[in-house]
């Protein structure tokens, strides 16, 4: 019988090969671990994303030696504009954390760069593979997985640790019984597309009476243009003429820019997102861990999801480097700020605020970002012990 995977046992098996899983695989492999990375999708396709990277995420890409692969096709962001009704607040992006500015790459680029780097580091990658079940020792510790191949065949694999990077509806989280620490049904609805030819004026965020919009310069000279509102107002704004509704919403802050967008039109189909419940789950247990949305999903209102994924990858790699197979220190590191950031984000997504209150929420969130940046560990990760 032909073996699908190169070995029957790995130090780590990671389910999901987008930014959280691929980054985790990369770091573990660079530390000497034997890593199997699997994903149900065959390639790095686009996915729902704000694209925006905060300073901790850009700093980590730089630390990992991958930033240049992103900047080749993605413009630097040197300024962020917050417009609260008629009040405009421009915030220059100061150099720091080893980087000169921010970036917002398309996900097909970012995920591909991370996957490629993981493969170069020695990660074994298989696509078209899904999680069928977990294997446990008599004491309940997870010790491996059963993987379903495209053919339908089930392949068992043993692992020192099994890591779920399989999104907010994580199969692994359910199989290991990951406990919910915090949940929230608060959500914002959003519609977005891409527009060509706009000047790069950095991140532009607009806020009004129970609505918001934004422009994010991304890969190949395009801007991601989005408009968001309470889900109950989605039909009123976007049901008849979706792009026209987006332009109309933006016109309350910047009529000239709205007219330019109306003239240019979208270069890709419009995508709708009606929101999803948020959760903060236990992200570590005996023989398992969760990274990215699998363990911690909050509304995209604060554009922090990719940063969460990268921080999870770094924190988990640090924990496993210190004690192979044991991820308890990872949970403690993540939960230092996660509950506070979760609460702030869900408050922003509720649209139940005045503009002055929203400013205070943004200031509180920015203070958390500064703490994240200050807490980043730039020390080399020690080689992991073989399982």
Backbone torsions as a table, in degrees:
resi	resn	phi	psi	omega
1	UNK	NA	132.4	-179.2
2	UNK	-75.9	130.2	178.7
3	UNK	-80.0	128.6	179.3
4	UNK	-73.2	-45.5	-179.0
5	UNK	-99.7	154.8	-171.3
6	UNK	-70.9	-21.5	179.7
7	UNK	-148.6	160.5	-179.6
8	UNK	-83.6	-12.1	-175.5
9	UNK	-141.1	140.0	-179.9
10	UNK	-131.9	159.1	172.2
11	UNK	-67.8	-37.0	-179.4
12	UNK	-146.0	135.8	169.1
13	UNK	-114.6	126.7	-176.2
14	UNK	-116.4	126.6	-179.5
15	UNK	-99.3	109.5	-178.9
16	UNK	111.2	122.1	-172.2
17	UNK	-118.2	28.7	171.9
18	UNK	-87.0	-154.8	-166.2
19	UNK	-63.0	-36.2	179.9
20	UNK	-71.8	-49.5	-177.2
21	UNK	-68.8	-42.7	-179.0
22	UNK	-66.7	-39.5	178.6
23	UNK	-65.1	-42.0	178.3
24	UNK	-63.3	-44.3	178.8
25	UNK	-60.2	-43.7	179.5
26	UNK	-57.4	-49.9	-175.9
27	UNK	-66.8	-40.6	179.5
28	UNK	-66.7	-41.1	179.5
29	UNK	-65.5	-40.0	177.6
30	UNK	-63.6	-24.8	177.4
31	UNK	-85.5	1.7	175.9
32	UNK	101.9	3.4	-178.7
33	UNK	-78.3	150.7	172.0
34	UNK	-90.3	113.8	-168.5
35	UNK	-121.1	131.0	170.4
36	UNK	-108.0	124.0	-179.9
37	UNK	-117.6	124.4	-179.5
38	UNK	-127.2	153.8	179.0
39	UNK	-150.3	147.3	179.7
40	UNK	-75.0	-23.4	-179.8
41	UNK	-88.6	150.2	-177.1
42	UNK	-83.3	-21.2	-177.6
43	UNK	-149.1	177.6	179.2
44	UNK	-84.2	88.4	179.7
45	UNK	-91.5	164.6	176.6
46	UNK	-69.2	157.8	178.4
47	UNK	-151.0	165.4	177.5
48	UNK	-54.1	126.1	-177.8
49	UNK	-166.7	145.8	170.0
50	UNK	-78.5	-17.3	-177.7
51	UNK	72.3	-25.6	-170.9
52	UNK	-67.6	128.7	174.9
53	UNK	-103.9	130.6	173.3
54	UNK	-83.1	175.1	-175.9
55	UNK	-58.9	-42.5	178.8
56	UNK	-57.8	-38.8	-179.6
57	UNK	-67.2	-43.5	179.3
58	UNK	-65.8	-40.5	178.5
59	UNK	-60.7	-41.3	179.7
60	UNK	-67.1	-42.8	175.6
61	UNK	-57.1	-40.0	178.3
62	UNK	-66.1	-44.6	178.6
63	UNK	-60.5	-36.3	-178.2
64	UNK	-80.2	-3.1	179.3
65	UNK	77.0	23.3	-174.4
66	UNK	-113.4	-5.9	-173.1
67	UNK	-62.1	-37.8	-178.6
68	UNK	-62.8	-29.9	178.5
69	UNK	-69.6	-23.6	178.1
70	UNK	-85.9	-42.4	-172.2
71	UNK	-71.7	-17.5	-180.0
72	UNK	-58.2	-33.0	-178.9
73	UNK	-124.0	4.8	-174.5
74	UNK	-124.8	127.3	-175.0
75	UNK	-73.0	152.7	176.8
76	UNK	-77.9	143.2	175.3
77	UNK	-101.6	120.6	-177.1
78	UNK	-111.5	-1.2	-177.7
79	UNK	-154.2	147.1	172.0
80	UNK	-122.5	131.2	177.8
81	UNK	-113.0	128.2	171.6
82	UNK	-111.6	123.1	176.8
83	UNK	-118.4	114.4	179.9
84	UNK	-104.1	98.3	-172.6
85	UNK	61.5	-120.2	178.3
86	UNK	-94.0	1.4	-177.0
87	UNK	-93.5	116.5	-177.4
88	UNK	-104.2	128.1	178.3
89	UNK	-122.3	111.5	177.8
90	UNK	-98.3	128.7	-177.9
91	UNK	-122.3	106.9	176.6
92	UNK	-64.0	142.5	175.7
93	UNK	-86.1	109.7	-178.1
94	UNK	-82.7	142.4	174.4
95	UNK	-58.5	142.4	179.8
96	UNK	175.4	162.5	-179.9
97	UNK	62.2	25.0	178.7
98	UNK	82.8	5.9	-178.3
99	UNK	-131.7	154.8	-176.7
100	UNK	-91.6	-20.0	-177.4
101	UNK	-164.6	-169.2	-178.5
102	UNK	-110.0	168.9	-179.7
103	UNK	-145.2	159.2	178.8
104	UNK	-140.5	74.2	-176.7
105	UNK	-72.7	151.0	170.6
106	UNK	-63.6	149.7	-175.8
107	UNK	-69.3	-30.0	177.5
108	UNK	-63.8	-28.0	177.0
109	UNK	-81.2	-51.2	-176.0
110	UNK	-59.9	-49.3	-178.1
111	UNK	-64.8	-37.2	178.8
112	UNK	-65.9	-42.4	178.7
113	UNK	-59.9	-44.2	-179.5
114	UNK	-67.3	-42.0	177.8
115	UNK	-62.7	-45.2	-180.0
116	UNK	-60.3	-43.5	-179.8
117	UNK	-65.2	-37.9	177.7
118	UNK	-63.4	-44.5	178.7
119	UNK	-62.3	-41.9	178.5
120	UNK	-62.4	-29.1	-179.9
121	UNK	-81.6	-4.2	177.6
122	UNK	106.2	6.9	178.1
123	UNK	-69.0	138.5	174.5
124	UNK	-91.8	116.6	-174.7
125	UNK	-111.8	130.4	174.4
126	UNK	-131.2	132.0	178.2
127	UNK	-109.9	169.1	-175.4
128	UNK	70.4	25.8	-176.0
129	UNK	-121.8	135.1	179.2
130	UNK	-124.1	159.4	179.3
131	UNK	-80.9	123.9	178.9
132	UNK	-101.6	-28.5	-179.1
133	UNK	-178.5	171.2	176.4
134	UNK	-116.3	150.6	175.4
135	UNK	-102.5	140.6	-178.9
136	UNK	-131.7	148.8	172.0
137	UNK	-78.0	172.3	-179.0
138	UNK	-61.3	-28.3	179.2
139	UNK	-84.0	3.2	177.2
140	UNK	94.2	-6.3	-179.7
141	UNK	-70.0	133.6	175.8
142	UNK	-69.6	132.0	-176.7
143	UNK	-131.5	5.9	178.7
144	UNK	170.0	-174.5	-177.0
145	UNK	-139.7	161.9	167.5
146	UNK	-111.8	125.4	-175.3
147	UNK	-113.4	135.0	179.7
148	UNK	-95.9	123.1	179.9
149	UNK	-85.1	170.5	177.9
150	UNK	-55.9	-35.8	-178.3
151	UNK	-70.1	-13.7	-174.6
152	UNK	97.4	-11.4	178.7
153	UNK	-67.2	147.6	179.1
154	UNK	-105.6	127.4	-179.8
155	UNK	-117.0	123.8	176.0
156	UNK	-84.0	142.4	177.6
157	UNK	-139.8	132.1	175.9
158	UNK	-89.8	151.4	-177.0
159	UNK	-151.6	145.2	171.9
160	UNK	-65.8	-35.8	174.6
161	UNK	-150.6	144.1	176.5
162	UNK	-110.8	128.0	-173.9
163	UNK	-118.4	125.3	178.3
164	UNK	-94.7	116.3	172.7
165	UNK	-123.4	39.5	-170.1
166	UNK	-104.5	33.3	167.7
167	UNK	83.2	178.3	-171.9
168	UNK	-65.8	-24.3	176.5
169	UNK	-100.3	39.9	-172.9
170	UNK	-48.9	123.9	174.3
171	UNK	-68.3	-39.6	-178.7
172	UNK	-63.9	-40.2	179.3
173	UNK	-56.6	-41.3	178.3
174	UNK	-68.4	-40.4	-176.7
175	UNK	-68.2	-32.1	-179.5
176	UNK	-95.4	-3.2	178.8
177	UNK	70.3	40.3	179.9
178	UNK	-59.9	126.2	-176.3
179	UNK	-76.3	139.2	174.5
180	UNK	-81.2	125.6	177.6
181	UNK	-90.2	-45.0	178.1
182	UNK	-142.0	144.9	173.9
183	UNK	-136.2	159.1	178.0
184	UNK	-155.5	131.3	176.2
185	UNK	-92.8	0.9	176.7
186	UNK	-65.4	136.0	-178.7
187	UNK	-156.4	153.3	173.3
188	UNK	-110.1	146.6	174.9
189	UNK	-97.7	147.1	-172.7
190	UNK	-144.4	148.4	170.9
191	UNK	-132.2	138.4	-175.8
192	UNK	-150.9	159.9	173.0
193	UNK	-157.0	-161.2	-176.0
194	UNK	-131.0	143.3	-177.9
195	UNK	-129.6	138.0	179.3
196	UNK	-98.1	155.5	166.8
197	UNK	89.8	2.7	179.6
198	UNK	-83.0	148.9	175.3
199	UNK	-68.3	142.9	177.6
200	UNK	-80.0	101.4	176.3
201	UNK	-111.4	23.0	177.4
202	UNK	83.2	-167.8	175.5
203	UNK	-70.4	132.5	177.4
204	UNK	-126.1	116.3	-178.8
205	UNK	-117.7	131.7	-177.1
206	UNK	-123.2	137.0	-177.3
207	UNK	-134.9	134.8	178.8
208	UNK	-140.2	-153.1	-177.2
209	UNK	-76.0	95.7	178.2
210	UNK	62.7	25.5	176.3
211	UNK	-142.3	160.8	174.0
212	UNK	-154.2	162.5	178.8
213	UNK	-154.1	169.4	179.5
214	UNK	-167.9	162.2	175.5
215	UNK	-131.4	130.3	-175.2
216	UNK	-129.4	114.0	178.3
217	UNK	-68.7	126.5	-174.8
218	UNK	-131.1	-162.7	-169.7
219	UNK	-63.5	145.3	175.1
220	UNK	62.5	31.8	172.9
221	UNK	80.0	3.2	179.7
222	UNK	-88.4	161.8	170.5
223	UNK	-116.9	136.4	167.3
224	UNK	-80.7	122.7	-179.8
225	UNK	-113.0	121.7	-179.5
226	UNK	-131.2	157.4	172.5
227	UNK	-137.7	140.4	-173.8
228	UNK	-139.0	157.3	-178.5
229	UNK	-163.2	177.5	170.3
230	UNK	-60.8	137.8	-178.5
231	UNK	-54.2	-29.2	-179.3
232	UNK	-69.9	-17.3	179.7
233	UNK	-100.2	2.5	-175.5
234	UNK	-58.1	-48.0	-176.9
235	UNK	-64.7	-41.6	-178.0
236	UNK	-61.3	-38.8	-176.8
237	UNK	-82.7	-38.7	-163.9
238	UNK	-125.1	1.8	-172.1
239	UNK	-72.5	-41.8	-174.1
240	UNK	-81.6	-53.9	179.8
241	UNK	-135.8	94.8	-170.0
242	UNK	-61.9	-50.1	-178.6
243	UNK	-67.4	-37.1	176.0
244	UNK	-61.2	-37.6	176.8
245	UNK	-65.9	-38.1	177.0
246	UNK	-63.2	-45.2	180.0
247	UNK	-63.9	-42.2	179.2
248	UNK	-61.3	-41.0	179.0
249	UNK	-63.1	-45.8	-178.5
250	UNK	-64.2	-30.3	-175.1
251	UNK	-63.2	-21.4	179.2
252	UNK	-69.0	-20.5	178.0
253	UNK	-104.3	-40.5	-173.0
254	UNK	-145.0	83.3	-177.4
255	UNK	-58.6	-36.6	-178.7
256	UNK	-66.3	-45.2	178.1
257	UNK	-65.5	-40.2	178.5
258	UNK	-59.8	-41.5	178.7
259	UNK	-64.1	-38.2	178.1
260	UNK	-64.8	-42.1	178.7
261	UNK	-65.1	-39.7	178.1
262	UNK	-61.4	-38.9	-179.8
263	UNK	-71.2	-36.6	-177.8
264	UNK	-77.0	-43.9	-177.7
265	UNK	73.0	167.5	-178.6
266	UNK	-77.2	149.0	177.3
267	UNK	-99.6	-7.7	175.9
268	UNK	-136.4	163.8	179.0
269	UNK	-60.4	151.9	177.1
270	UNK	-77.1	143.5	178.7
271	UNK	-119.0	137.7	-179.4
272	UNK	-110.4	141.1	176.5
273	UNK	-135.2	115.7	-174.8
274	UNK	-92.9	8.2	176.4
275	UNK	93.8	162.6	179.6
276	UNK	-150.3	151.3	178.1
277	UNK	-61.6	147.7	177.4
278	UNK	-96.9	156.3	177.7
279	UNK	-152.1	150.7	168.0
280	UNK	-126.3	111.3	-176.4
281	UNK	-108.2	159.9	164.9
282	UNK	-53.8	135.1	-176.4
283	UNK	-114.0	8.2	179.4
284	UNK	-153.3	142.4	177.7
285	UNK	-156.9	-175.3	-177.7
286	UNK	-64.2	103.6	177.2
287	UNK	86.2	7.5	-179.4
288	UNK	-145.7	160.4	175.5
289	UNK	-153.7	158.9	176.7
290	UNK	-124.2	138.5	176.3
291	UNK	-128.5	156.6	178.8
292	UNK	66.2	-148.3	-175.6
293	UNK	-61.9	-20.7	179.4
294	UNK	-59.9	-36.2	-179.0
295	UNK	-103.8	-20.9	-168.7
296	UNK	-155.7	103.0	179.0
297	UNK	-125.7	122.3	173.3
298	UNK	-124.2	165.0	-176.9
299	UNK	-56.3	144.7	178.6
300	UNK	-65.5	2.8	-174.6
301	UNK	-57.1	-26.9	-179.5
302	UNK	-105.0	6.2	174.7
303	UNK	50.0	48.3	-174.0
304	UNK	-119.2	3.4	-173.0
305	UNK	-63.3	-43.9	-179.9
306	UNK	-68.0	-38.6	177.0
307	UNK	-60.5	-43.6	175.8
308	UNK	-56.3	-45.1	-177.8
309	UNK	-60.5	-44.7	-178.4
310	UNK	-68.2	-42.0	178.4
311	UNK	-63.9	-40.7	176.2
312	UNK	-58.2	-46.4	-178.8
313	UNK	-59.2	-46.2	-178.3
314	UNK	-67.3	-44.2	-178.8
315	UNK	-65.0	-41.7	-179.8
316	UNK	-67.0	-41.9	177.9
317	UNK	-61.1	-40.4	177.5
318	UNK	-62.1	-44.5	-178.5
319	UNK	-64.8	-44.4	-178.3
320	UNK	-71.3	-27.5	176.0
321	UNK	-67.2	-37.3	-179.4
322	UNK	-72.6	-44.5	-179.6
323	UNK	-137.2	93.9	-176.6
324	UNK	-53.5	131.2	177.6
325	UNK	84.8	-7.3	-177.8
326	UNK	-118.4	120.5	-171.9
327	UNK	-113.4	15.9	-177.3
328	UNK	-59.6	-37.8	179.7
329	UNK	-65.8	-27.4	177.4
330	UNK	-63.7	-46.0	179.7
331	UNK	-60.0	-43.4	-179.2
332	UNK	-62.5	-40.8	179.7
333	UNK	-66.5	-43.2	180.0
334	UNK	-64.4	-41.1	-172.4
335	UNK	-80.4	2.5	176.1
336	UNK	-64.0	-39.8	-178.4
337	UNK	-120.1	-19.0	-172.0
338	UNK	-56.3	-45.9	-179.6
339	UNK	-59.8	-41.0	179.8
340	UNK	-65.6	-44.0	-178.4
341	UNK	-69.4	-34.5	176.3
342	UNK	-61.9	-47.7	-178.3
343	UNK	-63.2	-44.9	-179.7
344	UNK	-62.2	-45.6	-178.4
345	UNK	-61.4	-44.3	-178.4
346	UNK	-67.8	-30.9	174.5
347	UNK	-66.1	-41.9	177.7
348	UNK	-63.3	-42.0	-178.0
349	UNK	-68.7	-17.7	-177.8
350	UNK	-72.2	-22.1	-172.9
351	UNK	60.2	15.6	178.1
352	UNK	-98.1	68.2	-179.0
353	UNK	-152.5	157.7	165.8
354	UNK	-88.5	166.0	180.0
355	UNK	-63.2	-36.1	176.5
356	UNK	-65.4	-40.1	177.2
357	UNK	-65.1	-38.3	178.9
358	UNK	-62.9	-40.6	176.8
359	UNK	-57.6	-41.4	-179.9
360	UNK	-66.6	-38.8	177.1
361	UNK	-63.6	-42.3	178.5
362	UNK	-64.4	-39.0	178.1
363	UNK	-64.4	-40.4	178.7
364	UNK	-65.4	-39.8	179.5
365	UNK	-67.5	-40.1	178.4
366	UNK	-63.1	-34.7	176.8
367	UNK	-63.6	-37.1	176.5
368	UNK	-66.1	-40.7	178.0
369	UNK	-59.2	-40.9	179.3
370	UNK	-64.7	-37.7	176.5
371	UNK	-65.5	-40.9	177.3
372	UNK	-59.7	-45.0	179.7
373	UNK	-62.4	-41.7	-178.7
374	UNK	-68.2	-26.0	-176.4
375	UNK	-91.6	-5.0	-179.0
376	UNK	-59.2	131.9	176.8
377	UNK	-91.9	123.8	178.7
378	UNK	-104.3	11.8	179.8
379	UNK	-77.0	150.7	178.7
380	UNK	-66.0	146.6	178.5
381	UNK	-86.9	130.6	-178.7
382	UNK	-69.9	151.1	177.1
383	UNK	-59.0	138.7	178.0
384	UNK	-81.2	152.7	175.9
385	UNK	-79.2	144.1	177.3
386	UNK	-67.1	144.9	179.4
387	UNK	-71.5	NA	NA
